[in-house]
Amino acid sequence: MQIAEPLQIIIDELSKLPSIGKRTAQRLALHLLKSDEAEVKALAKAIIDLKEKIRFCEICGNISVEPRCNICDNPKRDQSLICVVEEASDIIAIEKTNEYNGLYHVLGGVLSPLSGKGVESLQIKGLLKRLEGGSVSEIILALNPDTEGEATTLYLAKLLKEYSVKVTRIARGLPIGGDLEFADPATVGRAVLSRINLL
Amino acid sequence: MQIAEPLQIIIDELSKLPSIGKRTAQRLALHLLKSDEAEVKALAKAIIDLKEKIRFCEICGNISVEPRCNICDNPKRDQSLICVVEEASDIIAIEKTNEYNGLYHVLGGVLSPLSGKGVESLQIKGLLKRLEGGSVSEIILALNPDTEGEATTLYLAKLLKEYSVKVTRIARGLPIGGDLEFADPATVGRAVLSRINLL
């Protein structure tokens, strides 16, 4: 059966999105077809606006509507702390915790020789430039705890040795609510090595 | 943290879609943000085109670009068979089997007193009108085998008794690849009752 062309096009477009397969795309498309026209147009407009209105903060690379994001622009944030993350989405994850009140710096990825991502593709120069004023006292490396994140963390730590700034990394250990019995050995091993004093 | 407004809007819009929660919506939105502008615009255009170009076939209610769908319009299809389905998406499911070469009729739902869907909300008049010419010899009822589908099937069968037309329903039984041991009693019971002659 030939599916009506506009329907086939939207199914194809939707299935390009991550975690959406042909069947989900078809269900979504048929849902849109049954929805109110106003609702469907609102979705289309939101998609276009997203690309047209959103830019990246000229200081930290965070998602922003203005040239500077609302974190860099907020004088109440601790200007002496910079948390280095891979992607802007990681900022959302850290902000949700309400545990951090410093600034951020988005690297835009991690070192990954296999996929051709080298030092020059990351926003490292911008980070080093932010250290020049001398107002930053600590850099927190918050990259994902996988092989590439580890390699990038070590690379940055080495690079930052020459600057008079404290360099830390976020803790690796058992996740809250996790179970020692079922955790993988690498995580348990790291949790033991990174033990902290209680008394 | 205040997420940039255009991003928050698209997350809200996406999470209105079925089977897409807040987290998936956020992942999709961030994916769109990183995608090529051309790709994102193609998606937005496909969504708008879907609503503007797609209509419903004036004969059977199938999804169509023209006033008549490509099934009703195809002289090679068996004009004496009408398969009655709940939604246009069911037509796609049946067409995929390549086992049926007749026409369709979309009811637009099933009788559901609890959600206020009565006889008048279904496309039953249109179906009866199609029987007037006398060229239809068989009506196949292919509604979902749930309580409401069953009730609607029985209602339609009773209604069609007055017409000189054969009325059948699609078989209910064990699904292909299914396992007798793990099938629910209602399905196994129906499979036994609906047994067919082999010799």
Interface residues (C-beta under 8 A of the other chain):
Chain A: M1 Q2 I3 A4 E5 P6 L7 I9 I10 D12 E13 L14 K16 L17 P18 S19 I20 T24 Q26 R27 L28 A29 L30 H31 L32 L33 E37 E39 V40 K41 A42 L43 A44 K45 A46 I47 I48 D49 L50 K51 K53 I54 I63 S64 V65 C69 N70 I71 E87 A88 S89 I91 I92 E95 K96
Chain B: M1 Q2 I3 A4 E5 P6 L7 I9 I10 D12 E13 L14 K16 L17 P18 S19 I20 T24 Q26 R27 L28 A29 L30 H31 L32 L33 E37 E39 V40 K41 A42 L43 A44 K45 A46 I47 I48 D49 L50 K51 K53 I54 I63 S64 V65 C69 N70 I71 E87 A88 S89 I91 I92 E95 K96
